[in-house]
Amino acid sequence: MIDEPFFPTTDVLKSRGKAQLALHDRAARAALRQFGRQVFLRGVVEVSNYCRENCAYCGMRRDNRDLARHRARLDQMAELLVHHRPPAITDVNIQSGEDPLVVREVVLPLIAVLRRETRLGISVCLGTLNRPLYHELKSAGASIYIMKFEVADPALYAQLEAPGTFDERVKHIRLLAATGWNVSSGFIAGLPGQYDNALLANFTLAQKLPLAGCSVSPFIPGDETPLSKEPTAGIDLTLNCMAALRLMRPHWVIPAVSALNLAEPGSGYRRGLRTGANLVTINLTPPDLREDYLLYKRDRFIMTEERILSAIEAEGLQASKQSLADFYQQKKTPKTESRHPSIERVEVLNG
Ligand code: SAH
């Protein structure tokens, strides 16, 4: 049976009770059909909290003059990832404030070391850089770029001082995809001023972009930001958005972001896995750097390998042995002779 193409309505995104359970269940089944019980496990290292941007929601914004700024040391990061990473992770995401200097001095040489010493798939989330730098990152061995469009409503984007301009961010997402990156984007749900139409616009934009994955982060009012007094996003809205993305694009990789546990302490993350997410992240940033990598609040909930593996198991899922990078690579070079026409058709219909 081929499902109708799915696009959410405001009612779907706000559903509760039985309708909500049915939505989440349908999304979880769509993920199961597409990916089986496999969940990708990616470690994240945050390598710099220097940032030239000034996003109203983010604690690393340049106007936050009280924040102690650090860059990670290459040897420390290499040692951590080559010799002391949790065995279950297959991929690593190197993330940072928008800091071109750290890209040159730490990220590029770190990718070279990882390529030489490990089989880890490499994702980067470094903000809007430039074409030559994207090229160098890819030549060094990264293959997945995470660039969230943050919020699809251009007026709200400008008001929140999200990175650069809205048009530029979207242009960079397209440029990355056109130059061979697997691009994962994403948006923040429950932002102050994000009314129904602006919320739906996230789906319209996500649908148009050449993405391999997409995330939904609940808005967390950062202590040291202009939005500190605003309410935290509802976990229900966030999970409903994740479920809707899964149904809209069954083949996308959709993470259960760790901030789900800030939106609903203790269980938010587990509920994400029940809503069609198929990627989880383990924060590996050493504590001395993590302290000031201030996306949200200082007391971030850190998912350790043990917590993650037990959540995956409790949900009847399994940690994938294949890296996300290899998964994408394999999808790009399918064995043509084994492709069945009807399978191709389902894929085309799904997006
Ligand atoms: N400089 C990089 C990485 C930014 S931090 C870039 O521009 O892509 C990674 C993500 O954290 C951001 O893209 C944003 O979506 C999210 N984020 C930051 N502050 C947040 C907050 N208060 N609530 C929810 N998500 C937030």
Residues whose N, C-alpha, C, O or C-beta is under 5 A from the ligand:
A	BS01	SAH	Y57 C58 S96 G97 E98 C125 L126 G127 T128 I146 M147 K148 P163 I188 S217 P218 F219 I220 P221 G222 L295 Y296
